[in-house]
Amino acid sequence: MGEHFHKIVCDVLNTNKLCSTVKQISRECGIELLVNNAGVGYYGLHEELSPSKIQQMVRTNLEVPMILTQQLLRTLKKNSGTIINISSVTAEKSNPHGCAYGATKAGLSSFCSSLFDEARKYGLKVVTIQPDMAKTNLYRNADFCEGEEEESYLLPQDVAEAVEYILSQRNGIVISEVTLKPQLHRIRKKK
């Protein structure tokens, strides 16, 4: 990590601690960028998901980015900053065996789009990145995973490079939405 990045460990589901930590960071630093990247997914038939798993997805994938954004919005507007929300291609389509996950990501994408229209006149850039199947531990709770070929999945580095590209645009230009997909559409069942 570079000199402008400082790792802070915080339970994002502890709202009071999260808000306290964010306020402390905001007092100490001129924040110009917020990347909402935390996410959790549980897959299977919706009737088989427990209420606690549904709640964890809603809180992590939708509530936390909304709260972090609310807590930092004035500072980011003042600094003509950027908010980048890592959503999912599932936000745009039907998701059998992932109904709740897809719904949380659709909510995040909708929030991001509306926030951009609300705050763009203040110079704030709001961007949604919608990655497809990536080789991460997001699917640790699923009975499937990415395909075996490198062309069948994204890498975290691919998403990071999309963030870098978005941030490299000249002032006055906003890439409001990016969808990243691997060349091949393949998943495989876990053994």
LINJO-V20248 format. One record per helix or strand of 3 or more residues. SS is the DSSP state (hx for helix, st for strand). FROM is the first residue (numbers start at 1). LEN is the number of residues. If there is no record, write none. Layout:
<<SS:FROM:LEN> <SS:FROM:LEN>>
This chain:
<<hx:15:14> <st:33:4> <hx:46:3> <hx:51:28> <st:82:5> <hx:89:4> <hx:99:24> <st:125:7> <hx:137:5> <st:144:3> <hx:150:3> <hx:156:12> <st:177:4> <st:187:3>>
